[in-house]
Amino acid sequence: MIFQVFIYLYVVNRAPKEIEPSGGFVPAYEIANNGTLQFLNKQLSHGADPCHVAISPKGNYLLAANHRSGNITVFKINRETGIPEFTGKQIKIPAPVCIEFL
């Protein structure tokens, strides 16, 4: 049996326009052995009202659904640091709310 160990946590964070005009962030945390979270970094979601993130099956990419701006943005996950880096690529789709890899 193969067990996948998760050591990073990725979330989305909507931000008021007064704080971040673009609409939100994708924060990254490292999960310590005792279960506590250590903040690593936050990237702009490159869209408005991010509402969901998904990790590719091999753990190389993170996709962020940005509801109001109608796009899904693509980040490459740095395997050494766990920090997602925006690739500049996006998928235009009306009001995405959920991402699932099949």
Sine and cosine of phi, psi and omega as CSV:
sin_phi,cos_phi,sin_psi,cos_psi,sin_omega,cos_omega
0.00,0.00,0.65,-0.76,0.01,-1.00
-0.95,-0.30,0.76,-0.65,0.04,-1.00
-0.92,-0.39,0.76,-0.65,0.06,-1.00
-1.00,-0.03,0.77,-0.64,0.00,-1.00
-0.99,-0.14,0.82,-0.57,0.02,-1.00
-0.99,-0.15,0.86,-0.51,0.02,-1.00
-0.90,-0.44,-0.04,1.00,0.02,-1.00
-0.80,-0.60,0.50,-0.86,0.05,-1.00
-0.81,-0.59,0.76,-0.66,0.03,-1.00
-0.86,-0.52,0.68,-0.73,-0.01,-1.00
-0.69,-0.73,0.11,-0.99,0.15,-0.99
-0.91,-0.42,0.48,-0.88,-0.05,-1.00
-0.65,-0.76,0.95,-0.32,0.08,-1.00
-0.96,0.27,0.61,-0.79,-0.03,-1.00
-0.79,-0.62,0.67,-0.74,0.09,-1.00
-0.87,0.49,0.49,-0.87,-0.02,-1.00
-0.84,0.55,-0.48,0.88,0.01,-1.00
-0.91,0.40,-0.50,0.86,-0.02,-1.00
-1.00,0.00,-0.72,0.70,-0.02,-1.00
-0.58,-0.82,0.97,-0.24,-0.04,-1.00
-0.83,0.56,-0.46,0.89,-0.04,-1.00
-0.96,0.29,-0.39,0.92,0.11,-0.99
0.89,-0.45,-0.30,0.95,0.03,-1.00
0.18,-0.98,0.02,-1.00,-0.11,-0.99
-0.74,-0.68,0.27,-0.96,0.17,-0.98
-0.85,-0.53,1.00,-0.06,0.05,-1.00
-0.97,0.23,0.50,-0.87,0.04,-1.00
-0.83,-0.55,0.67,-0.74,0.01,-1.00
-0.77,-0.64,0.50,-0.87,0.17,-0.99
-0.99,-0.17,0.69,-0.72,0.02,-1.00
-1.00,-0.08,0.91,-0.42,-0.01,-1.00
-0.96,0.27,0.26,-0.97,0.01,-1.00
-0.84,0.54,-0.51,0.86,0.00,-1.00
-1.00,0.04,0.08,1.00,0.06,-1.00
1.00,-0.03,-0.10,0.99,0.02,-1.00
-0.97,0.23,0.37,-0.93,-0.02,-1.00
-0.97,-0.26,0.69,-0.72,0.08,-1.00
-0.90,-0.43,0.89,-0.46,0.01,-1.00
-0.89,0.46,0.75,-0.66,0.02,-1.00
-0.97,-0.25,-0.74,0.68,-0.22,-0.98
-0.08,-1.00,0.34,-0.94,0.20,-0.98
-0.68,-0.73,0.66,-0.75,0.03,-1.00
-0.91,-0.42,0.51,-0.86,0.16,-0.99
-0.89,0.46,0.58,-0.82,0.02,-1.00
-0.98,0.21,-0.22,0.98,-0.02,-1.00
0.86,0.50,0.62,0.78,0.07,-1.00
-0.11,-0.99,0.15,-0.99,-0.04,-1.00
-0.99,-0.16,0.69,-0.72,0.03,-1.00
0.85,0.53,0.89,0.45,0.08,-1.00
-0.88,0.48,0.66,-0.75,-0.09,-1.00
-0.73,-0.68,-0.15,0.99,-0.03,-1.00
-0.31,-0.95,0.57,-0.82,0.16,-0.99
-0.80,-0.60,0.45,-0.89,0.07,-1.00
-0.61,-0.79,0.57,-0.82,0.02,-1.00
-0.97,-0.26,0.70,-0.72,0.02,-1.00
-0.88,0.47,0.43,-0.90,-0.08,-1.00
-0.81,0.58,-0.55,0.84,0.02,-1.00
-1.00,0.00,-0.03,1.00,0.05,-1.00
0.98,0.20,0.29,0.96,-0.03,-1.00
-1.00,0.00,-0.41,0.91,-0.09,-1.00
-0.75,-0.66,0.51,-0.86,0.12,-0.99
-0.86,-0.50,0.73,-0.68,0.08,-1.00
-0.91,-0.41,0.70,-0.72,0.00,-1.00
-0.89,-0.46,0.81,-0.58,0.05,-1.00
-1.00,0.04,0.84,-0.54,0.01,-1.00
-0.93,-0.36,0.98,-0.20,-0.18,-0.98
-0.86,0.50,-0.85,0.53,-0.15,-0.99
-0.94,0.35,-0.57,0.82,-0.02,-1.00
-1.00,0.10,-0.18,0.98,0.07,-1.00
0.93,0.36,0.72,0.69,0.06,-1.00
-0.53,-0.85,0.41,-0.91,0.13,-0.99
-0.90,-0.43,0.83,-0.56,-0.05,-1.00
-0.97,-0.23,0.50,-0.87,-0.12,-0.99
-0.92,-0.39,0.77,-0.64,0.03,-1.00
-0.84,-0.54,0.65,-0.76,0.13,-0.99
-1.00,-0.06,0.76,-0.65,0.00,-1.00
-1.00,0.04,0.84,-0.55,0.08,-1.00
-0.94,0.34,0.91,-0.42,-0.11,-0.99
-0.93,0.37,-0.37,0.93,0.01,-1.00
-0.99,0.14,-0.64,0.77,-0.11,-0.99
-0.96,-0.28,-0.34,0.94,-0.08,-1.00
0.99,0.15,-0.01,1.00,-0.07,-1.00
-1.00,0.09,0.79,-0.62,0.06,-1.00
-0.98,0.21,0.66,-0.75,0.00,-1.00
-0.85,-0.53,0.80,-0.59,-0.05,-1.00
-0.88,0.48,0.76,-0.65,-0.02,-1.00
-1.00,0.05,-0.24,0.97,-0.10,-0.99
1.00,0.02,-0.06,1.00,-0.01,-1.00
-0.99,-0.13,0.54,-0.84,0.05,-1.00
-0.50,-0.87,0.36,-0.93,0.05,-1.00
-0.89,-0.46,0.85,-0.52,0.04,-1.00
-0.99,0.13,0.82,-0.58,0.01,-1.00
-0.44,-0.90,0.70,-0.71,-0.04,-1.00
-0.90,0.43,0.85,-0.52,0.16,-0.99
0.75,0.67,0.84,0.55,0.02,-1.00
-0.91,0.40,0.61,-0.79,0.02,-1.00
-0.78,-0.62,-0.28,0.96,-0.06,-1.00
-0.46,-0.89,0.58,-0.82,0.02,-1.00
-0.81,-0.58,0.72,-0.70,0.05,-1.00
-0.64,-0.77,0.74,-0.67,0.09,-1.00
-1.00,0.03,0.75,-0.67,0.00,-1.00
-0.94,-0.33,0.00,0.00,0.00,0.00
